[in-house]
Amino acid sequence: MSQELLANLWAAIIGLILALYVALDGFDLGIGVLSLFTRRQEDRQMMMSSIGAFWDANETWLVIAGGALFGAFPTAYGVLLNALYVPIMMMLFGLIFRAVSFEFRGHSRRSAIWEFAFGAGSLVAVVGHGFALGGLLSGIKVVDGHFAGGPWDWFSPLPILTAVAVGFGYVILGASYLLAGTEGPMHRRVQRWTVVSAVVMFAAIAAVTVLMPLWFRAVALQWTASPMRYVLSALSFGAIFAFVILILATFLRQYSRLPFAFSLITFFVAFAGLLAAMYPYIVPTSLTIQAAAADSRTLVFMLFGIALLIPVMLAYNLYLYRVFLGRRAGPHQESY
């Protein structure tokens, strides 16, 4: 197997792992953010209990993605961790704070404090995700394979718009997941959250899509070249179609799980568009996939490990969702 093929294969594998992480952990992060805007404690407890069986398994994909990036693209790993240190630490501290709130809530007499901590940790993690992605898309200064910029280069208009898109995208996933297990006033609030978040997310994505080619001339040339323009056009139409179905399905009570399915489809299509738009760069305009890849022997050796790990992880996640998906707990009862 050639070095070029191995490098592209590993880029696709890491893209798949990140897509699974964003989709799976995205909905429970979105539920965490929504809990900050929920007044009734019983509703907050239900929201936390509904993801109690999933959240830690979902975050495992992030660990796998980090390990795969370190092994397959060590140069990119070093550059990204230096350039995006602040948003990555925000994300990690938010995830840690959220995990602590899950454990302490069940043993504390003041559970409302830990419910707030769960929401705050989720919000901090979401903001970290958004700024990390935005910082990557806005360009990272690399000289001789090393980060040559400043610690706040990631903070600019493009990353801010990206953080808005990511944040509201997670809220869509969380709200559409809750649609299947709520009723009455709570169900109507979740419907509003789904629709408003979808509109804001697509507006932010549209703004990022317009700014990217204006920001980078190389991106503009790449996006308008054949066959990339046809690929991006097809993915754009797919995302718009999924968005329309998502909005319509939100108000169809008899198909309560359909919005969650189409919110996932929307995310996967948007993520595929992002990867296609970045190719052949792993760090846009600075490091290509080929330049950042490890040697062939390392890439081949890692394939054996990932070939065993991904099926096990997928089987475990499928089992969890088959057993627990759709269950909702009462205010004093866990669902797992």
C-alpha positions as CSV (number, residue, x, y, z in Angstrom):
1,M,0.0,0.0,0.0
2,S,1.5,3.4,-1.0
3,Q,2.2,6.2,1.4
4,E,-0.3,8.4,-0.3
5,L,-3.1,5.9,0.0
6,L,-2.3,5.1,3.6
7,A,-2.3,8.8,4.5
8,N,-5.6,9.4,2.8
9,L,-7.1,6.3,4.5
10,W,-6.1,7.5,7.9
11,A,-7.5,10.9,7.2
12,A,-10.8,9.3,6.3
13,I,-10.6,7.1,9.5
14,I,-10.0,10.1,11.8
15,G,-12.8,12.0,10.0
16,L,-15.2,9.1,10.6
17,I,-14.2,8.9,14.3
18,L,-14.7,12.7,14.7
19,A,-18.0,12.6,12.9
20,L,-19.2,9.8,15.3
21,Y,-18.0,11.8,18.3
22,V,-19.6,15.0,17.2
23,A,-22.9,13.3,16.4
24,L,-23.1,11.1,19.5
25,D,-21.6,13.4,22.1
26,G,-23.3,16.4,20.4
27,F,-26.8,15.5,21.5
28,D,-26.0,15.1,25.2
29,L,-23.9,18.3,25.1
30,G,-26.9,20.0,23.5
31,I,-29.2,18.6,26.3
32,G,-26.8,20.0,28.8
33,V,-26.9,23.5,27.3
34,L,-30.7,23.3,27.1
35,S,-30.9,22.4,30.8
36,L,-29.6,26.0,31.6
37,F,-32.8,27.4,30.1
38,T,-35.2,25.0,31.9
39,R,-36.8,26.3,35.0
40,R,-38.4,23.2,36.5
41,Q,-36.0,21.0,38.4
42,E,-38.0,17.9,37.5
43,D,-37.4,18.7,33.8
44,R,-33.7,19.2,34.4
45,Q,-33.5,15.9,36.2
46,M,-35.3,14.1,33.4
47,M,-32.9,15.6,30.9
48,M,-29.8,14.4,32.8
49,S,-31.3,11.0,33.4
50,S,-32.1,10.5,29.8
51,I,-28.4,10.6,28.8
52,G,-27.0,8.9,31.9
53,A,-26.3,5.7,30.1
54,F,-24.7,7.3,27.0
55,W,-22.5,10.3,27.8
56,D,-19.3,8.6,29.0
57,A,-19.4,6.1,26.1
58,N,-19.9,8.9,23.6
59,E,-16.8,10.8,24.9
60,T,-14.6,7.7,24.3
61,W,-14.6,8.6,20.6
62,L,-12.8,11.8,21.4
63,V,-10.0,9.8,23.1
64,I,-9.7,7.5,20.1
65,A,-9.6,10.5,17.8
66,G,-6.8,12.1,19.8
67,G,-4.7,8.9,19.9
68,A,-5.2,8.3,16.1
69,L,-4.2,11.9,15.2
70,F,-1.1,11.6,17.4
71,G,0.0,8.3,15.8
72,A,-1.0,8.9,12.2
73,F,-0.3,12.7,11.9
74,P,2.2,13.7,14.6
75,T,3.1,17.0,13.0
76,A,-0.5,18.1,12.7
77,Y,-1.1,16.9,16.3
78,G,1.8,19.1,17.6
79,V,0.7,22.1,15.5
80,L,-3.0,21.9,16.5
81,L,-2.4,21.4,20.2
82,N,-0.1,24.5,20.3
83,A,-2.3,26.7,18.1
84,L,-5.6,25.7,19.8
85,Y,-4.4,25.2,23.4
86,V,-7.0,27.6,24.9
87,P,-10.2,26.3,23.2
88,I,-9.0,22.7,23.7
89,M,-8.5,23.3,27.4
90,M,-11.9,24.9,27.6
91,M,-13.4,21.8,26.0
92,L,-11.6,19.4,28.4
93,F,-12.4,21.4,31.5
94,G,-16.0,21.6,30.5
95,L,-16.2,17.8,29.9
96,I,-14.5,17.2,33.3
97,F,-16.8,19.5,35.1
98,R,-19.8,17.8,33.5
99,A,-18.6,14.4,34.5
100,V,-18.1,15.5,38.1
101,S,-21.6,16.9,38.2
102,F,-23.1,13.6,37.1
103,E,-21.3,11.8,40.0
104,F,-21.9,14.4,42.7
105,R,-25.6,15.0,41.9
106,G,-26.7,11.6,43.1
107,H,-24.9,12.1,46.4
108,S,-25.6,15.7,47.2
109,R,-28.5,17.3,49.1
110,R,-28.2,20.3,46.9
111,S,-28.7,18.6,43.5
112,A,-29.7,21.9,41.8
113,I,-26.1,23.1,42.2
114,W,-24.8,20.1,40.3
115,E,-27.5,20.4,37.7
116,F,-26.3,23.9,37.0
117,A,-22.8,22.6,36.9
118,F,-23.8,20.0,34.3
119,G,-25.3,22.8,32.1
120,A,-22.4,25.1,32.6
121,G,-19.8,22.4,31.9
122,S,-21.7,21.4,28.7
123,L,-21.8,25.1,27.5
124,V,-18.1,25.6,28.1
125,A,-17.3,22.3,26.2
126,V,-19.5,23.4,23.3
127,V,-17.8,26.8,23.1
128,G,-14.4,25.1,23.2
129,H,-15.5,22.8,20.3
130,G,-16.7,25.7,18.3
131,F,-13.6,27.8,18.7
132,A,-11.3,24.9,18.1
133,L,-13.0,24.2,14.8
134,G,-13.2,27.9,13.9
135,G,-9.5,28.3,14.7
136,L,-8.6,25.5,12.4
137,L,-10.7,26.8,9.6
138,S,-9.4,30.4,10.0
139,G,-5.8,29.3,9.3
140,I,-2.8,28.4,11.5
141,K,0.6,29.8,10.8
142,V,3.1,27.0,10.4
143,V,6.8,27.4,9.7
144,D,9.0,24.3,9.2
145,G,6.3,22.0,10.6
146,H,5.9,24.0,13.8
147,F,3.3,26.5,15.0
148,A,4.5,30.0,14.5
149,G,1.5,32.1,15.6
150,G,0.2,33.5,18.9
151,P,-2.0,31.9,21.6
152,W,-5.1,34.0,20.6
153,D,-4.9,33.6,16.8
154,W,-8.0,31.4,17.0
155,F,-10.2,34.3,18.2
156,S,-11.5,36.2,15.2
157,P,-14.9,36.7,13.4
158,L,-14.7,33.4,11.5
159,P,-14.2,31.2,14.6
160,I,-16.9,33.2,16.4
161,L,-19.4,32.3,13.6
162,T,-18.2,28.7,13.7
163,A,-18.7,28.5,17.4
164,V,-22.3,29.8,17.0
165,A,-22.9,27.2,14.2
166,V,-21.5,24.4,16.4
167,G,-23.3,25.4,19.5
168,F,-26.7,25.7,17.9
169,G,-26.0,22.5,16.0
170,Y,-25.5,20.6,19.3
171,V,-28.7,22.2,20.6
172,I,-30.6,20.9,17.6
173,L,-29.3,17.4,18.3
174,G,-30.3,17.6,22.0
175,A,-33.7,19.1,21.4
176,S,-34.7,16.7,18.6
177,Y,-33.6,13.8,20.9
178,L,-35.9,15.1,23.6
179,L,-38.9,15.4,21.3
180,A,-39.5,11.6,21.5
181,G,-39.8,11.6,25.3
182,T,-41.6,14.8,26.3
183,E,-45.1,16.0,26.2
184,G,-47.3,19.0,27.1
185,P,-45.6,22.4,27.7
186,M,-42.1,20.8,27.7
187,H,-42.7,19.2,24.3
188,R,-43.8,22.6,22.8
189,R,-40.7,24.3,24.2
190,V,-38.5,21.6,22.7
191,Q,-40.2,22.1,19.4
192,R,-39.4,25.8,19.5
193,W,-35.8,25.1,20.5
194,T,-35.4,22.8,17.6
195,V,-36.7,25.2,15.0
196,V,-34.9,28.3,16.3
197,S,-31.6,26.5,16.7
198,A,-31.9,25.0,13.2
199,V,-32.5,28.4,11.6
200,V,-29.6,30.1,13.6
201,M,-27.2,27.2,12.8
202,F,-27.9,27.3,9.0
203,A,-27.5,31.1,9.0
204,A,-24.1,30.8,10.7
205,I,-23.0,28.0,8.4
206,A,-24.0,30.1,5.4
207,A,-22.0,33.0,6.7
208,V,-18.9,30.7,7.3
209,T,-19.3,29.3,3.8
210,V,-19.3,32.8,2.3
211,L,-16.3,34.0,4.4
212,M,-14.0,31.0,3.9
213,P,-13.3,31.7,0.1
214,L,-13.0,35.4,0.8
215,W,-10.6,34.7,3.7
216,F,-8.4,32.3,1.7
217,R,-7.8,32.7,-2.1
218,A,-6.5,29.1,-2.2
219,V,-9.9,27.9,-0.8
220,A,-11.8,29.9,-3.4
221,L,-9.8,28.4,-6.2
222,Q,-10.1,24.9,-4.8
223,W,-13.9,25.2,-4.3
224,T,-14.6,26.4,-7.8
225,A,-12.4,23.7,-9.5
226,S,-13.8,20.6,-11.0
227,P,-14.9,18.1,-9.5
228,M,-14.9,19.8,-6.1
229,R,-17.6,22.3,-7.0
230,Y,-19.9,19.4,-8.0
231,V,-19.2,17.5,-4.7
232,L,-19.8,20.6,-2.6
233,S,-23.0,21.5,-4.5
234,A,-24.4,18.0,-4.0
235,L,-23.6,18.1,-0.3
236,S,-25.1,21.5,0.1
237,F,-28.4,20.4,-1.5
238,G,-28.3,17.3,0.7
239,A,-27.9,19.5,3.8
240,I,-30.8,21.8,2.7
241,F,-33.1,18.8,2.1
242,A,-32.3,17.3,5.5
243,F,-32.9,20.7,7.1
244,V,-36.3,21.1,5.5
245,I,-37.4,17.6,6.5
246,L,-36.1,18.2,10.1
247,I,-38.3,21.4,10.4
248,L,-41.4,19.6,9.0
249,A,-40.9,16.5,11.1
250,T,-40.5,18.5,14.3
251,F,-44.3,19.2,14.3
252,L,-45.3,15.6,13.4
253,R,-46.1,14.0,16.8
254,Q,-46.6,10.5,15.3
255,Y,-43.0,10.5,14.0
256,S,-41.3,11.7,17.2
257,R,-38.0,10.1,16.4
258,L,-37.8,11.4,12.8
259,P,-36.4,14.8,13.8
260,F,-33.5,13.3,15.7
261,A,-32.7,11.0,12.7
262,F,-32.7,14.0,10.3
263,S,-30.7,16.2,12.7
264,L,-28.0,13.4,12.6
265,I,-28.2,13.3,8.8
266,T,-27.8,17.0,8.6
267,F,-24.8,16.9,10.8
268,F,-23.1,14.1,8.9
269,V,-23.7,15.8,5.5
270,A,-22.4,19.1,6.9
271,F,-19.3,17.3,8.3
272,A,-18.7,15.6,5.0
273,G,-18.9,19.0,3.3
274,L,-16.3,20.3,5.8
275,L,-13.9,17.5,5.1
276,A,-14.3,17.8,1.4
277,A,-13.8,21.5,1.5
278,M,-10.5,21.1,3.6
279,Y,-9.0,18.3,1.4
280,P,-6.1,17.9,0.7
281,Y,-5.2,19.9,3.8
282,I,-5.3,18.5,7.4
283,V,-4.4,22.1,8.6
284,P,-6.0,24.4,6.0
285,T,-3.5,26.1,3.7
286,S,-0.6,25.1,6.0
287,L,-0.2,21.3,6.2
288,T,-1.3,18.8,3.7
289,I,-2.3,15.2,4.6
290,Q,0.8,13.9,2.9
291,A,3.2,16.3,4.6
292,A,1.8,15.6,8.1
293,A,1.5,11.8,7.9
294,A,3.7,9.4,9.8
295,D,5.8,6.8,7.9
296,S,4.2,3.9,6.1
297,R,5.2,1.3,8.7
298,T,3.6,3.3,11.5
299,L,0.4,3.7,9.5
300,V,0.2,0.0,8.6
301,F,0.8,-1.0,12.2
302,M,-1.9,1.3,13.5
303,L,-4.4,-0.1,11.0
304,F,-4.4,-3.5,12.8
305,G,-5.3,-1.8,16.1
306,I,-8.0,0.5,14.7
307,A,-9.5,-2.4,12.7
308,L,-10.2,-4.2,16.0
309,L,-11.2,-1.1,18.1
310,I,-13.8,0.6,15.9
311,P,-16.1,-2.5,15.5
312,V,-15.9,-3.1,19.3
313,M,-16.8,0.5,20.0
314,L,-19.6,0.5,17.4
315,A,-21.1,-2.7,18.8
316,Y,-21.0,-1.3,22.4
317,N,-22.7,1.9,21.3
318,L,-25.4,0.1,19.3
319,Y,-26.1,-2.1,22.3
320,L,-26.4,0.9,24.6
321,Y,-28.8,2.7,22.3
322,R,-30.9,-0.4,21.7
323,V,-31.4,-0.9,25.4
324,F,-31.7,2.6,26.7
325,L,-32.8,4.8,23.7
326,G,-36.1,6.5,24.4
327,R,-36.3,5.8,28.1
328,R,-37.0,8.7,30.3
329,A,-36.8,8.7,34.1
330,G,-38.9,10.5,36.6
331,P,-37.6,13.3,38.8
332,H,-36.3,10.9,41.5
333,Q,-35.4,7.9,39.4
334,E,-32.4,7.2,37.1
335,S,-32.9,5.7,33.7
336,Y,-29.8,3.4,33.8
